[in-house]
Amino acid sequence: MRPNKLREKLDAGEPTISTHIHSPWPAIVELIGHTGIYDYVEYVAEYGTFDLHALDNMCRAAELYDMGMMFKIDKSSQHYLSQRAIGSGFGSILFTDCRTVEDAEECVRITRPDTPEDKGLYSVYARRNTYPGYGGSKEYVEAMKKTVVNLMIEKKEAVENLEGILSVPGVDMVQWGPSDYSMSIGKAGERGDPAILDAKKEVFQTALSMGIPPRAEIGSPDDAKEYLDMGVRHFSMGTDTSILFSWWKNNGDELQKALGR
């Protein structure tokens, strides 16, 4: 069993830096690894397209650079694909659309071993994370316990049930989702609305006060100050699709001007 990099950082109280990718191309993971900066890469499976071979290959690429991998999963298929991602080598699952304490408990159960003590749903599987063994050993059980459970707090109900959700044993991190939250309160796209900003502040401050690390999504280092001032120490910066679009748009505009188009 390979070490869980994000779990090690969390247990040591160390800050973390990650980035998002929509592409399952392993070369993107390798390029991120070559920087020597990022602790883990989040594959945003909720938005991307992939097959099960791609999950294995992304994790192989990350391991070349001693990085971890996080898997963001659509709620409708969260049990099956979360467990497949763990089997591929993803050390963390980012669950979406969590609304209630019961939802949070189910997310934890999906990642935990099926033992009398843990009461989880993860059984014995011969997948990549167990090779060359079969799984089911004491080491296997301990490795499953170390899977990092991160929850999106992005629905009106989740904010209303926040303290209960954060109190669920096994919840390791939370992630604020302003776009979904704005829809859930009838203010779609109004991310700067005072009600949304107040909810965001509540989520971060409550998580910090209860000892559950919140992670902030930012577009550049300039965006970090607001969160650093709160005490946030975990960041995910940039997305491959946005980075590419910005480069093509900005440089394309400049070239068009030079050509007089």
C-alpha positions in Angstrom: 0.0 0.0 0.0 1.4 3.4 -1.0 1.3 6.3 1.5 -1.6 8.6 1.3 0.0 12.0 0.7 -2.9 14.2 1.6 -3.7 12.2 4.7 0.0 12.6 5.9 -0.2 16.4 5.4 -3.5 16.7 7.2 -2.3 14.6 10.1 0.9 16.6 10.4 -1.1 19.9 10.3 0.8 21.0 7.2 -0.7 23.3 4.5 -1.4 21.9 1.1 -1.5 23.1 -2.5 -3.4 21.4 -5.3 -4.8 22.2 -8.7 -7.8 21.0 -10.8 -7.8 19.1 -14.1 -10.7 18.2 -16.4 -8.5 16.2 -18.8 -7.7 12.6 -17.9 -4.6 12.7 -20.0 -1.8 11.5 -17.7 0.7 13.8 -19.3 -1.1 16.7 -17.6 -0.5 15.1 -14.3 3.2 14.6 -15.2 3.6 18.3 -16.1 2.1 19.3 -12.8 4.5 16.9 -11.1 7.5 18.3 -12.8 6.9 21.6 -11.0 7.7 20.0 -7.7 5.1 22.3 -6.0 1.8 20.5 -5.8 0.8 18.0 -3.1 -2.0 16.5 -5.0 -4.1 16.9 -8.2 -7.9 17.0 -8.2 -9.4 15.2 -11.1 -12.8 16.9 -11.6 -14.6 13.7 -12.7 -18.0 15.4 -12.1 -17.4 17.5 -15.2 -15.0 15.4 -17.3 -15.2 12.3 -19.4 -13.1 9.2 -18.6 -12.9 5.5 -18.5 -11.6 3.2 -15.7 -8.2 2.8 -17.4 -7.7 6.6 -17.2 -8.1 6.5 -13.4 -5.3 4.0 -13.1 -3.1 5.9 -15.4 -3.6 9.3 -13.7 -2.6 7.7 -10.4 0.5 6.1 -12.0 1.6 9.5 -13.3 1.1 11.2 -9.9 3.0 8.5 -8.1 6.1 9.2 -10.3 6.3 12.6 -8.6 5.2 11.6 -5.1 1.9 13.4 -5.5 -1.6 12.4 -4.3 -4.8 12.4 -6.3 -8.3 13.6 -5.4 -11.5 12.5 -7.2 -14.5 14.8 -7.4 -17.6 12.6 -8.1 -21.1 13.2 -9.2 -23.6 12.3 -6.5 -25.7 10.1 -8.8 -22.9 7.5 -9.2 -20.9 8.3 -6.0 -20.7 4.8 -4.5 -19.5 2.8 -7.5 -17.1 5.4 -9.0 -15.7 6.5 -5.7 -14.7 3.0 -4.8 -13.3 2.4 -8.3 -11.2 5.6 -7.9 -9.9 4.5 -4.5 -9.0 1.2 -6.1 -7.1 3.0 -8.8 -5.0 4.9 -6.2 -6.9 8.1 -5.4 -6.3 8.9 -1.8 -9.2 11.4 -1.4 -12.8 11.7 -2.6 -14.6 15.0 -3.0 -18.3 14.3 -2.6 -20.8 16.7 -4.1 -24.4 17.7 -3.3 -24.1 16.8 0.4 -27.2 18.2 2.1 -27.8 16.5 5.4 -26.0 14.7 8.2 -27.2 11.4 6.7 -25.6 12.3 3.4 -22.3 13.0 5.1 -22.5 9.7 7.0 -23.1 7.8 3.7 -20.1 9.5 2.1 -17.9 8.3 4.9 -19.3 4.8 4.8 -18.5 4.5 1.1 -14.8 5.0 1.7 -14.5 3.0 4.9 -13.7 -0.7 5.2 -16.5 -3.2 5.7 -15.5 -4.2 9.3 -17.6 -4.5 12.4 -15.7 -1.5 13.9 -15.8 0.8 10.8 -19.2 -0.2 9.5 -18.1 0.8 6.0 -19.1 -0.3 2.5 -15.6 -0.9 1.1 -15.0 -4.6 0.7 -12.1 -6.7 -0.5 -11.2 -5.9 -4.1 -8.3 -7.0 -6.3 -7.6 -3.5 -7.7 -4.5 -1.5 -8.4 -4.2 -0.2 -4.9 -3.8 -3.8 -3.6 -1.3 -5.2 -6.2 0.4 -7.6 -6.1 -1.8 -8.8 -3.2 -5.5 -9.5 -3.2 -6.6 -7.1 -0.4 -8.4 -7.8 2.8 -5.3 -7.7 5.0 -4.9 -5.6 8.2 -2.7 -3.2 6.1 -5.5 -3.0 3.5 -8.1 -2.1 6.2 -5.8 0.6 7.7 -5.2 2.0 4.2 -8.9 2.3 3.6 -9.4 4.1 6.9 -6.9 6.8 5.7 -8.9 7.8 2.6 -9.6 11.5 2.9 -13.3 12.5 2.8 -13.9 16.0 1.5 -17.4 17.3 1.2 -18.8 20.1 -1.0 -20.9 22.5 1.1 -22.9 23.9 -1.8 -26.5 23.6 -1.0 -28.9 25.7 1.2 -29.6 22.6 3.3 -25.9 21.9 3.8 -25.3 25.4 5.2 -28.4 25.0 7.5 -27.1 21.6 8.7 -23.5 22.6 8.7 -22.5 21.9 12.3 -24.2 18.5 12.2 -22.3 17.6 9.0 -19.0 18.8 10.4 -19.6 16.7 13.5 -19.8 13.4 11.5 -16.8 11.2 12.4 -14.6 10.7 9.3 -15.3 14.0 7.6 -11.8 15.4 7.0 -12.3 18.5 4.9 -14.9 20.8 3.4 -15.1 22.8 0.2 -17.3 25.8 -0.4 -19.4 25.8 -3.6 -20.8 29.3 -4.3 -22.2 28.5 -7.8 -24.5 25.6 -6.6 -25.3 27.5 -3.5 -26.5 30.6 -5.5 -28.8 28.3 -7.5 -30.1 26.6 -4.4 -31.3 29.9 -2.8 -32.8 31.3 -6.1 -29.9 33.7 -7.0 -28.2 31.7 -9.7 -24.9 33.3 -10.8 -25.0 36.1 -8.2 -21.9 34.9 -6.4 -21.2 38.5 -5.0 -24.7 38.8 -3.4 -24.4 39.6 0.3 -26.4 36.5 1.3 -24.0 34.3 -0.6 -20.9 36.0 0.8 -22.4 35.7 4.3 -22.9 32.0 3.8 -19.4 31.6 2.6 -18.0 33.3 5.6 -20.1 31.2 7.9 -18.9 28.0 6.2 -15.2 28.8 6.6 -15.4 30.2 10.1 -17.6 27.3 11.4 -15.3 24.7 9.8 -12.2 26.3 11.3 -13.8 26.7 14.7 -14.8 23.0 14.7 -11.3 21.8 13.6 -12.4 20.6 10.1 -10.0 22.1 7.5 -11.8 24.1 4.8 -10.2 24.2 1.3 -10.3 27.4 -0.8 -10.5 27.4 -4.5 -8.6 30.3 -6.0 -7.6 31.5 -9.5 -4.2 33.0 -8.5 -2.0 33.7 -5.5 -3.6 37.1 -5.2 -6.9 35.5 -4.3 -5.3 33.7 -1.3 -5.1 36.7 1.2 -8.7 36.7 2.1 -8.5 33.1 3.1 -5.1 33.3 4.7 -6.4 36.0 7.0 -9.2 33.7 8.1 -6.7 30.9 8.9 -7.2 28.7 5.8 -4.2 26.6 4.9 -5.5 24.4 2.1 -5.8 25.7 -1.5 -6.7 24.5 -4.9 -5.5 26.9 -7.6 -6.4 26.9 -11.2 -8.0 24.6 -13.7 -6.5 23.2 -16.9 -9.4 24.3 -19.1 -9.5 27.8 -17.7 -5.7 28.2 -18.0 -5.8 27.1 -21.6 -8.8 29.3 -22.5 -7.2 32.4 -20.9 -3.9 31.9 -22.8 -5.7 31.4 -26.2 -8.0 34.3 -25.6 -5.5 36.9 -24.3 -2.7 36.0 -26.8 -5.2 35.6 -29.6 -6.6 39.1 -29.0 -3.1 40.5 -29.1 -2.2 38.8 -32.3 -5.4 39.9 -33.9 -4.6 43.5 -33.0 -1.1 43.2 -34.5 -2.7 41.9 -37.7 -5.2 44.7 -37.8 -8.2 42.2 -37.7 
